[in-house]
């Protein structure tokens, strides 16, 4: 649950291992066996990991949104979300009116 403020995620990752000599692997494009290259561990893999983390957060946010407002069509999702927003506005206005009375 969020109050509308930006969502802050703190994540960690372990450093990648240095691969001194190639290992048996598979080329994912050709699906053929291949030997991996020498890999140094002194570069930063964090930018790539942040892209993955950002997309995981986006998928989970979308999942939670659809859990709350989901329907069979996008039109139903939009209608449920608009109804929710209208209800919140009405509650806020009635709360303000009762405070000012």
Backbone as XML, in Angstrom:
<?xml version="1.0"?>
<chain id="A" units="angstrom">
  <residue number="1" name="UNK">
    <atom name="N" x="0.853" y="-1.163" z="0.000"/>
    <atom name="CA" x="0.000" y="0.000" z="0.000"/>
    <atom name="C" x="0.903" y="1.231" z="0.000"/>
  </residue>
  <residue number="2" name="UNK">
    <atom name="N" x="0.484" y="2.258" z="-0.683"/>
    <atom name="CA" x="1.247" y="3.499" z="-0.734"/>
    <atom name="C" x="0.304" y="4.665" z="-0.502"/>
  </residue>
  <residue number="3" name="UNK">
    <atom name="N" x="0.872" y="5.765" z="-0.067"/>
    <atom name="CA" x="0.065" y="6.961" z="0.168"/>
    <atom name="C" x="0.161" y="7.939" z="-0.998"/>
  </residue>
  <residue number="4" name="UNK">
    <atom name="N" x="0.685" y="7.490" z="-2.100"/>
    <atom name="CA" x="0.822" y="8.352" z="-3.268"/>
    <atom name="C" x="2.213" y="8.946" z="-3.423"/>
  </residue>
  <residue number="5" name="UNK">
    <atom name="N" x="3.039" y="8.802" z="-2.418"/>
    <atom name="CA" x="4.411" y="9.290" z="-2.502"/>
    <atom name="C" x="5.232" y="8.330" z="-3.363"/>
  </residue>
  <residue number="6" name="UNK">
    <atom name="N" x="6.381" y="8.789" z="-3.858"/>
    <atom name="CA" x="7.234" y="7.887" z="-4.649"/>
    <atom name="C" x="7.597" y="6.634" z="-3.851"/>
  </residue>
  <residue number="7" name="UNK">
    <atom name="N" x="7.657" y="5.529" z="-4.548"/>
    <atom name="CA" x="8.037" y="4.264" z="-3.922"/>
    <atom name="C" x="9.556" y="4.151" z="-3.979"/>
  </residue>
  <residue number="8" name="UNK">
    <atom name="N" x="10.162" y="3.935" z="-2.830"/>
    <atom name="CA" x="11.620" y="3.804" z="-2.744"/>
    <atom name="C" x="11.946" y="2.340" z="-2.471"/>
  </residue>
  <residue number="9" name="UNK">
    <atom name="N" x="12.787" y="1.771" z="-3.311"/>
    <atom name="CA" x="13.185" y="0.374" z="-3.166"/>
    <atom name="C" x="14.680" y="0.340" z="-2.911"/>
  </residue>
  <residue number="10" name="UNK">
    <atom name="N" x="15.063" y="-0.376" z="-1.889"/>
    <atom name="CA" x="16.488" y="-0.576" z="-1.628"/>
    <atom name="C" x="16.812" y="-2.026" z="-1.968"/>
  </residue>
  <residue number="11" name="UNK">
    <atom name="N" x="17.772" y="-2.207" z="-2.824"/>
    <atom name="CA" x="18.142" y="-3.552" z="-3.237"/>
    <atom name="C" x="19.641" y="-3.748" z="-3.135"/>
  </residue>
  <residue number="12" name="UNK">
    <atom name="N" x="20.037" y="-4.982" z="-3.054"/>
    <atom name="CA" x="21.463" y="-5.317" z="-2.999"/>
    <atom name="C" x="21.730" y="-6.445" z="-3.986"/>
  </residue>
  <residue number="13" name="UNK">
    <atom name="N" x="22.953" y="-6.529" z="-4.397"/>
    <atom name="CA" x="23.378" y="-7.658" z="-5.223"/>
    <atom name="C" x="24.826" y="-7.971" z="-4.896"/>
  </residue>
  <residue number="14" name="UNK">
    <atom name="N" x="25.159" y="-9.217" z="-5.018"/>
    <atom name="CA" x="26.546" y="-9.588" z="-4.752"/>
    <atom name="C" x="27.382" y="-9.286" z="-5.990"/>
  </residue>
  <residue number="15" name="UNK">
    <atom name="N" x="28.652" y="-9.018" z="-5.805"/>
    <atom name="CA" x="29.513" y="-8.779" z="-6.968"/>
    <atom name="C" x="29.571" y="-10.028" z="-7.847"/>
  </residue>
  <residue number="16" name="UNK">
    <atom name="N" x="29.723" y="-9.809" z="-9.139"/>
    <atom name="CA" x="29.850" y="-10.970" z="-10.016"/>
    <atom name="C" x="31.228" y="-11.596" z="-9.816"/>
  </residue>
  <residue number="17" name="UNK">
    <atom name="N" x="31.310" y="-12.859" z="-10.055"/>
    <atom name="CA" x="32.578" y="-13.576" z="-9.901"/>
    <atom name="C" x="33.453" y="-13.355" z="-11.125"/>
  </residue>
  <residue number="18" name="UNK">
    <atom name="N" x="34.755" y="-13.288" z="-10.892"/>
    <atom name="CA" x="35.681" y="-13.246" z="-12.019"/>
    <atom name="C" x="35.778" y="-14.646" z="-12.601"/>
  </residue>
  <residue number="19" name="UNK">
    <atom name="N" x="35.658" y="-14.733" z="-13.897"/>
    <atom name="CA" x="35.748" y="-16.007" z="-14.592"/>
    <atom name="C" x="37.090" y="-16.013" z="-15.313"/>
  </residue>
  <residue number="20" name="UNK">
    <atom name="N" x="38.086" y="-16.675" z="-14.710"/>
    <atom name="CA" x="39.437" y="-16.638" z="-15.256"/>
    <atom name="C" x="39.567" y="-17.410" z="-16.554"/>
  </residue>
  <residue number="21" name="UNK">
    <atom name="N" x="38.833" y="-18.472" z="-16.686"/>
    <atom name="CA" x="38.871" y="-19.215" z="-17.938"/>
    <atom name="C" x="37.442" y="-19.559" z="-18.337"/>
  </residue>
  <residue number="22" name="UNK">
    <atom name="N" x="37.245" y="-19.724" z="-19.620"/>
    <atom name="CA" x="35.907" y="-19.985" z="-20.120"/>
    <atom name="C" x="35.305" y="-21.262" z="-19.568"/>
  </residue>
  <residue number="23" name="UNK">
    <atom name="N" x="34.000" y="-21.278" z="-19.535"/>
    <atom name="CA" x="33.273" y="-22.460" z="-19.087"/>
    <atom name="C" x="32.367" y="-22.929" z="-20.219"/>
  </residue>
  <residue number="24" name="UNK">
    <atom name="N" x="32.015" y="-24.208" z="-20.182"/>
    <atom name="CA" x="31.060" y="-24.717" z="-21.162"/>
    <atom name="C" x="29.721" y="-24.038" z="-20.931"/>
  </residue>
  <residue number="25" name="UNK">
    <atom name="N" x="29.122" y="-23.595" z="-22.012"/>
    <atom name="CA" x="27.868" y="-22.858" z="-21.932"/>
    <atom name="C" x="27.062" y="-23.124" z="-23.195"/>
  </residue>
  <residue number="26" name="UNK">
    <atom name="N" x="25.992" y="-22.348" z="-23.382"/>
    <atom name="CA" x="25.147" y="-22.460" z="-24.571"/>
    <atom name="C" x="24.889" y="-21.065" z="-25.102"/>
  </residue>
  <residue number="27" name="UNK">
    <atom name="N" x="25.050" y="-20.888" z="-26.400"/>
    <atom name="CA" x="24.716" y="-19.628" z="-27.051"/>
    <atom name="C" x="23.193" y="-19.576" z="-27.161"/>
  </residue>
  <residue number="28" name="UNK">
    <atom name="N" x="22.572" y="-18.581" z="-26.509"/>
    <atom name="CA" x="21.113" y="-18.518" z="-26.478"/>
    <atom name="C" x="20.498" y="-18.137" z="-27.822"/>
  </residue>
  <residue number="29" name="UNK">
    <atom name="N" x="21.279" y="-17.557" z="-28.709"/>
    <atom name="CA" x="20.747" y="-17.232" z="-30.047"/>
    <atom name="C" x="20.721" y="-18.450" z="-30.956"/>
  </residue>
  <residue number="30" name="UNK">
    <atom name="N" x="21.821" y="-19.199" z="-30.923"/>
    <atom name="CA" x="21.925" y="-20.354" z="-31.828"/>
    <atom name="C" x="21.560" y="-21.672" z="-31.144"/>
  </residue>
  <residue number="31" name="UNK">
    <atom name="N" x="21.510" y="-21.653" z="-29.814"/>
    <atom name="CA" x="21.255" y="-22.846" z="-28.998"/>
    <atom name="C" x="22.325" y="-23.919" z="-29.184"/>
  </residue>
  <residue number="32" name="UNK">
    <atom name="N" x="23.519" y="-23.488" z="-29.608"/>
    <atom name="CA" x="24.643" y="-24.400" z="-29.807"/>
    <atom name="C" x="25.590" y="-24.311" z="-28.610"/>
  </residue>
  <residue number="33" name="UNK">
    <atom name="N" x="26.255" y="-25.416" z="-28.278"/>
    <atom name="CA" x="27.248" y="-25.369" z="-27.198"/>
    <atom name="C" x="28.355" y="-24.378" z="-27.552"/>
  </residue>
  <residue number="34" name="UNK">
    <atom name="N" x="28.844" y="-23.684" z="-26.550"/>
    <atom name="CA" x="29.865" y="-22.666" z="-26.768"/>
    <atom name="C" x="30.640" y="-22.481" z="-25.471"/>
  </residue>
  <residue number="35" name="UNK">
    <atom name="N" x="31.848" y="-21.990" z="-25.601"/>
    <atom name="CA" x="32.666" y="-21.712" z="-24.419"/>
    <atom name="C" x="32.493" y="-20.242" z="-24.066"/>
  </residue>
  <residue number="36" name="UNK">
    <atom name="N" x="32.274" y="-19.953" z="-22.780"/>
    <atom name="CA" x="32.108" y="-18.558" z="-22.361"/>
    <atom name="C" x="33.443" y="-17.829" z="-22.401"/>
  </residue>
  <residue number="37" name="UNK">
    <atom name="N" x="33.377" y="-16.509" z="-22.434"/>
    <atom name="CA" x="34.573" y="-15.676" z="-22.475"/>
    <atom name="C" x="35.103" y="-15.413" z="-21.072"/>
  </residue>
  <residue number="38" name="UNK">
    <atom name="N" x="36.349" y="-14.927" z="-21.030"/>
    <atom name="CA" x="36.929" y="-14.439" z="-19.783"/>
    <atom name="C" x="36.090" y="-13.263" z="-19.316"/>
  </residue>
  <residue number="39" name="UNK">
    <atom name="N" x="35.727" y="-13.250" z="-18.063"/>
    <atom name="CA" x="34.857" y="-12.199" z="-17.520"/>
    <atom name="C" x="35.537" y="-11.561" z="-16.323"/>
  </residue>
  <residue number="40" name="UNK">
    <atom name="N" x="35.673" y="-10.248" z="-16.374"/>
    <atom name="CA" x="36.275" y="-9.522" z="-15.253"/>
    <atom name="C" x="35.189" y="-9.150" z="-14.259"/>
  </residue>
  <residue number="41" name="UNK">
    <atom name="N" x="35.561" y="-9.086" z="-12.990"/>
    <atom name="CA" x="34.581" y="-8.736" z="-11.965"/>
    <atom name="C" x="34.760" y="-7.312" z="-11.466"/>
  </residue>
  <residue number="42" name="UNK">
    <atom name="N" x="35.627" y="-6.525" z="-12.116"/>
    <atom name="CA" x="35.862" y="-5.176" z="-11.605"/>
    <atom name="C" x="34.994" y="-4.126" z="-12.298"/>
  </residue>
  <residue number="43" name="UNK">
    <atom name="N" x="33.992" y="-4.549" z="-13.050"/>
    <atom name="CA" x="33.067" y="-3.574" z="-13.617"/>
    <atom name="C" x="31.765" y="-3.637" z="-12.820"/>
  </residue>
  <residue number="44" name="UNK">
    <atom name="N" x="30.959" y="-2.636" z="-12.961"/>
    <atom name="CA" x="29.744" y="-2.533" z="-12.161"/>
    <atom name="C" x="28.551" y="-3.077" z="-12.943"/>
  </residue>
  <residue number="45" name="UNK">
    <atom name="N" x="27.920" y="-4.095" z="-12.408"/>
    <atom name="CA" x="26.738" y="-4.679" z="-13.040"/>
    <atom name="C" x="25.454" y="-4.056" z="-12.506"/>
  </residue>
  <residue number="46" name="UNK">
    <atom name="N" x="25.589" y="-3.080" z="-11.615"/>
    <atom name="CA" x="24.420" y="-2.483" z="-10.982"/>
    <atom name="C" x="23.457" y="-1.808" z="-11.955"/>
  </residue>
  <residue number="47" name="UNK">
    <atom name="N" x="23.941" y="-1.064" z="-12.970"/>
    <atom name="CA" x="22.966" y="-0.464" z="-13.898"/>
    <atom name="C" x="22.060" y="-1.507" z="-14.556"/>
  </residue>
  <residue number="48" name="UNK">
    <atom name="N" x="22.621" y="-2.634" z="-14.934"/>
    <atom name="CA" x="21.800" y="-3.690" z="-15.541"/>
    <atom name="C" x="20.822" y="-4.263" z="-14.523"/>
  </residue>
  <residue number="49" name="UNK">
    <atom name="N" x="21.281" y="-4.449" z="-13.300"/>
    <atom name="CA" x="20.401" y="-4.978" z="-12.254"/>
    <atom name="C" x="19.285" y="-3.996" z="-11.925"/>
  </residue>
  <residue number="50" name="UNK">
    <atom name="N" x="19.573" y="-2.699" z="-12.009"/>
    <atom name="CA" x="18.535" y="-1.712" z="-11.695"/>
    <atom name="C" x="17.415" y="-1.742" z="-12.729"/>
  </residue>
  <residue number="51" name="UNK">
    <atom name="N" x="17.746" y="-2.039" z="-13.979"/>
    <atom name="CA" x="16.714" y="-2.164" z="-15.017"/>
    <atom name="C" x="15.798" y="-3.340" z="-14.687"/>
  </residue>
  <residue number="52" name="UNK">
    <atom name="N" x="16.384" y="-4.447" z="-14.277"/>
    <atom name="CA" x="15.598" y="-5.622" z="-13.906"/>
    <atom name="C" x="14.723" y="-5.301" z="-12.696"/>
  </residue>
  <residue number="53" name="UNK">
    <atom name="N" x="15.308" y="-4.681" z="-11.669"/>
    <atom name="CA" x="14.556" y="-4.357" z="-10.456"/>
    <atom name="C" x="13.408" y="-3.394" z="-10.752"/>
  </residue>
  <residue number="54" name="UNK">
    <atom name="N" x="13.660" y="-2.391" z="-11.576"/>
    <atom name="CA" x="12.609" y="-1.426" z="-11.924"/>
    <atom name="C" x="11.435" y="-2.122" z="-12.609"/>
  </residue>
  <residue number="55" name="UNK">
    <atom name="N" x="11.734" y="-3.072" z="-13.465"/>
    <atom name="CA" x="10.666" y="-3.789" z="-14.158"/>
    <atom name="C" x="9.926" y="-4.756" z="-13.246"/>
  </residue>
  <residue number="56" name="UNK">
    <atom name="N" x="10.617" y="-5.337" z="-12.283"/>
    <atom name="CA" x="9.947" y="-6.191" z="-11.302"/>
    <atom name="C" x="8.971" y="-5.354" z="-10.480"/>
  </residue>
  <residue number="57" name="UNK">
    <atom name="N" x="9.402" y="-4.168" z="-10.047"/>
    <atom name="CA" x="8.519" y="-3.276" z="-9.287"/>
    <atom name="C" x="7.329" y="-2.858" z="-10.145"/>
  </residue>
  <residue number="58" name="UNK">
    <atom name="N" x="7.563" y="-2.553" z="-11.420"/>
    <atom name="CA" x="6.466" y="-2.166" z="-12.316"/>
    <atom name="C" x="5.463" y="-3.308" z="-12.477"/>
  </residue>
  <residue number="59" name="UNK">
    <atom name="N" x="5.955" y="-4.524" z="-12.638"/>
    <atom name="CA" x="5.054" y="-5.678" z="-12.787"/>
    <atom name="C" x="4.250" y="-5.918" z="-11.516"/>
  </residue>
  <residue number="60" name="UNK">
    <atom name="N" x="4.892" y="-5.809" z="-10.369"/>
    <atom name="CA" x="4.184" y="-6.006" z="-9.103"/>
    <atom name="C" x="3.184" y="-4.885" z="-8.844"/>
  </residue>
  <residue number="61" name="UNK">
    <atom name="N" x="3.529" y="-3.658" z="-9.229"/>
    <atom name="CA" x="2.585" y="-2.541" z="-9.093"/>
    <atom name="C" x="1.367" y="-2.768" z="-9.983"/>
  </residue>
  <residue number="62" name="UNK">
    <atom name="N" x="1.599" y="-3.217" z="-11.202"/>
    <atom name="CA" x="0.495" y="-3.507" z="-12.124"/>
    <atom name="C" x="-0.360" y="-4.654" z="-11.593"/>
  </residue>
  <residue number="63" name="UNK">
    <atom name="N" x="0.278" y="-5.670" z="-11.024"/>
    <atom name="CA" x="-0.464" y="-6.796" z="-10.459"/>
    <atom name="C" x="-1.368" y="-6.331" z="-9.325"/>
  </residue>
  <residue number="64" name="UNK">
    <atom name="N" x="-0.825" y="-5.495" z="-8.421"/>
    <atom name="CA" x="-1.617" y="-4.987" z="-7.297"/>
    <atom name="C" x="-2.760" y="-4.100" z="-7.791"/>
  </residue>
  <residue number="65" name="UNK">
    <atom name="N" x="-2.491" y="-3.276" z="-8.798"/>
    <atom name="CA" x="-3.521" y="-2.407" z="-9.372"/>
    <atom name="C" x="-4.657" y="-3.249" z="-9.956"/>
  </residue>
  <residue number="66" name="UNK">
    <atom name="N" x="-4.303" y="-4.286" z="-10.712"/>
    <atom name="CA" x="-5.331" y="-5.139" z="-11.313"/>
    <atom name="C" x="-6.068" y="-5.971" z="-10.269"/>
  </residue>
  <residue number="67" name="UNK">
    <atom name="N" x="-5.386" y="-6.308" z="-9.187"/>
    <atom name="CA" x="-6.050" y="-7.023" z="-8.097"/>
    <atom name="C" x="-7.140" y="-6.147" z="-7.489"/>
  </residue>
  <residue number="68" name="UNK">
    <atom name="N" x="-6.852" y="-4.860" z="-7.360"/>
    <atom name="CA" x="-7.813" y="-3.915" z="-6.780"/>
    <atom name="C" x="-8.907" y="-3.533" z="-7.773"/>
  </residue>
  <residue number="69" name="UNK">
    <atom name="N" x="-8.547" y="-3.237" z="-9.018"/>
    <atom name="CA" x="-9.488" y="-2.665" z="-9.983"/>
    <atom name="C" x="-9.788" y="-3.575" z="-11.167"/>
  </residue>
  <residue number="70" name="UNK">
    <atom name="N" x="-9.281" y="-4.781" z="-11.148"/>
    <atom name="CA" x="-9.345" y="-5.654" z="-12.318"/>
    <atom name="C" x="-10.741" y="-5.976" z="-12.810"/>
  </residue>
  <residue number="71" name="UNK">
    <atom name="N" x="-10.824" y="-6.247" z="-14.059"/>
    <atom name="CA" x="-12.052" y="-6.661" z="-14.719"/>
    <atom name="C" x="-11.676" y="-7.504" z="-15.915"/>
  </residue>
  <residue number="72" name="UNK">
    <atom name="N" x="-12.669" y="-7.797" z="-16.723"/>
    <atom name="CA" x="-12.411" y="-8.603" z="-17.912"/>
    <atom name="C" x="-11.884" y="-7.784" z="-19.077"/>
  </residue>
  <residue number="73" name="UNK">
    <atom name="N" x="-12.109" y="-6.469" z="-19.035"/>
    <atom name="CA" x="-11.662" y="-5.602" z="-20.126"/>
    <atom name="C" x="-11.000" y="-4.364" z="-19.546"/>
  </residue>
  <residue number="74" name="UNK">
    <atom name="N" x="-10.237" y="-3.679" z="-20.385"/>
    <atom name="CA" x="-9.613" y="-2.431" z="-19.953"/>
    <atom name="C" x="-10.681" y="-1.402" z="-19.599"/>
  </residue>
  <residue number="75" name="UNK">
    <atom name="N" x="-11.786" y="-1.413" z="-20.312"/>
    <atom name="CA" x="-12.895" y="-0.492" z="-20.016"/>
    <atom name="C" x="-13.401" y="-0.704" z="-18.583"/>
  </residue>
  <residue number="76" name="UNK">
    <atom name="N" x="-13.531" y="-1.958" z="-18.158"/>
    <atom name="CA" x="-13.978" y="-2.251" z="-16.793"/>
    <atom name="C" x="-12.950" y="-1.800" z="-15.761"/>
  </residue>
  <residue number="77" name="UNK">
    <atom name="N" x="-11.671" y="-1.996" z="-16.061"/>
    <atom name="CA" x="-10.611" y="-1.560" z="-15.144"/>
    <atom name="C" x="-10.660" y="-0.043" z="-14.990"/>
  </residue>
  <residue number="78" name="UNK">
    <atom name="N" x="-10.769" y="0.672" z="-16.106"/>
    <atom name="CA" x="-10.845" y="2.138" z="-16.052"/>
    <atom name="C" x="-12.065" y="2.601" z="-15.274"/>
  </residue>
  <residue number="79" name="UNK">
    <atom name="N" x="-13.201" y="1.969" z="-15.513"/>
    <atom name="CA" x="-14.431" y="2.354" z="-14.816"/>
    <atom name="C" x="-14.290" y="2.136" z="-13.314"/>
  </residue>
  <residue number="80" name="UNK">
    <atom name="N" x="-13.711" y="1.010" z="-12.912"/>
    <atom name="CA" x="-13.522" y="0.732" z="-11.488"/>
    <atom name="C" x="-12.574" y="1.745" z="-10.863"/>
  </residue>
  <residue number="81" name="UNK">
    <atom name="N" x="-11.514" y="2.096" z="-11.577"/>
    <atom name="CA" x="-10.555" y="3.070" z="-11.059"/>
    <atom name="C" x="-11.197" y="4.457" z="-10.944"/>
  </residue>
  <residue number="82" name="UNK">
    <atom name="N" x="-11.953" y="4.861" z="-11.941"/>
    <atom name="CA" x="-12.630" y="6.165" z="-11.893"/>
    <atom name="C" x="-13.658" y="6.209" z="-10.770"/>
  </residue>
  <residue number="83" name="UNK">
    <atom name="N" x="-14.385" y="5.119" z="-10.565"/>
    <atom name="CA" x="-15.345" y="5.062" z="-9.462"/>
    <atom name="C" x="-14.617" y="5.219" z="-8.129"/>
  </residue>
  <residue number="84" name="UNK">
    <atom name="N" x="-13.493" y="4.553" z="-7.984"/>
    <atom name="CA" x="-12.685" y="4.645" z="-6.765"/>
    <atom name="C" x="-12.231" y="6.083" z="-6.526"/>
  </residue>
  <residue number="85" name="UNK">
    <atom name="N" x="-11.738" y="6.738" z="-7.577"/>
    <atom name="CA" x="-11.282" y="8.127" z="-7.448"/>
    <atom name="C" x="-12.443" y="9.053" z="-7.083"/>
  </residue>
  <residue number="86" name="UNK">
    <atom name="N" x="-13.590" y="8.846" z="-7.703"/>
    <atom name="CA" x="-14.767" y="9.660" z="-7.398"/>
    <atom name="C" x="-15.186" y="9.465" z="-5.944"/>
  </residue>
  <residue number="87" name="UNK">
    <atom name="N" x="-15.162" y="8.228" z="-5.485"/>
    <atom name="CA" x="-15.511" y="7.935" z="-4.095"/>
    <atom name="C" x="-14.539" y="8.612" z="-3.136"/>
  </residue>
  <residue number="88" name="UNK">
    <atom name="N" x="-13.256" y="8.570" z="-3.433"/>
    <atom name="CA" x="-12.267" y="9.226" z="-2.572"/>
    <atom name="C" x="-12.498" y="10.730" z="-2.521"/>
  </residue>
  <residue number="89" name="UNK">
    <atom name="N" x="-12.795" y="11.333" z="-3.684"/>
    <atom name="CA" x="-13.073" y="12.776" z="-3.714"/>
    <atom name="C" x="-14.290" y="13.107" z="-2.855"/>
  </residue>
  <residue number="90" name="UNK">
    <atom name="N" x="-15.334" y="12.306" z="-2.958"/>
    <atom name="CA" x="-16.549" y="12.536" z="-2.173"/>
    <atom name="C" x="-16.256" y="12.426" z="-0.683"/>
  </residue>
  <residue number="91" name="UNK">
    <atom name="N" x="-15.475" y="11.432" z="-0.304"/>
    <atom name="CA" x="-15.110" y="11.274" z="1.105"/>
    <atom name="C" x="-14.296" y="12.456" z="1.603"/>
  </residue>
  <residue number="92" name="UNK">
    <atom name="N" x="-13.360" y="12.920" z="0.785"/>
    <atom name="CA" x="-12.528" y="14.064" z="1.178"/>
    <atom name="C" x="-13.379" y="15.321" z="1.315"/>
  </residue>
  <residue number="93" name="UNK">
    <atom name="N" x="-14.309" y="15.534" z="0.392"/>
    <atom name="CA" x="-15.166" y="16.717" z="0.449"/>
    <atom name="C" x="-16.091" y="16.669" z="1.657"/>
  </residue>
  <residue number="94" name="UNK">
    <atom name="N" x="-16.662" y="15.508" z="1.967"/>
    <atom name="CA" x="-17.549" y="15.410" z="3.126"/>
    <atom name="C" x="-16.763" y="15.566" z="4.421"/>
  </residue>
  <residue number="95" name="UNK">
    <atom name="N" x="-15.525" y="15.093" z="4.435"/>
    <atom name="CA" x="-14.669" y="15.268" z="5.611"/>
    <atom name="C" x="-14.332" y="16.738" z="5.812"/>
  </residue>
  <residue number="96" name="UNK">
    <atom name="N" x="-14.027" y="17.445" z="4.720"/>
    <atom name="CA" x="-13.745" y="18.883" z="4.799"/>
    <atom name="C" x="-14.974" y="19.647" z="5.256"/>
  </residue>
  <residue number="97" name="UNK">
    <atom name="N" x="-16.143" y="19.282" z="4.757"/>
    <atom name="CA" x="-17.383" y="19.972" z="5.114"/>
    <atom name="C" x="-17.696" y="19.782" z="6.588"/>
  </residue>
  <residue number="98" name="UNK">
    <atom name="N" x="-17.472" y="18.589" z="7.114"/>
    <atom name="CA" x="-17.765" y="18.350" z="8.535"/>
    <atom name="C" x="-16.770" y="19.077" z="9.435"/>
  </residue>
  <residue number="99" name="UNK">
    <atom name="N" x="-15.541" y="19.244" z="8.984"/>
    <atom name="CA" x="-14.558" y="20.001" z="9.771"/>
    <atom name="C" x="-14.887" y="21.484" z="9.797"/>
  </residue>
  <residue number="100" name="UNK">
    <atom name="N" x="-15.394" y="21.999" z="8.694"/>
    <atom name="CA" x="-15.694" y="23.427" z="8.588"/>
    <atom name="C" x="-17.036" y="23.785" z="9.212"/>
  </residue>
  <residue number="101" name="UNK">
    <atom name="N" x="-17.837" y="22.805" z="9.598"/>
    <atom name="CA" x="-19.161" y="23.097" z="10.172"/>
    <atom name="C" x="-19.078" y="23.443" z="11.636"/>
  </residue>
</chain>
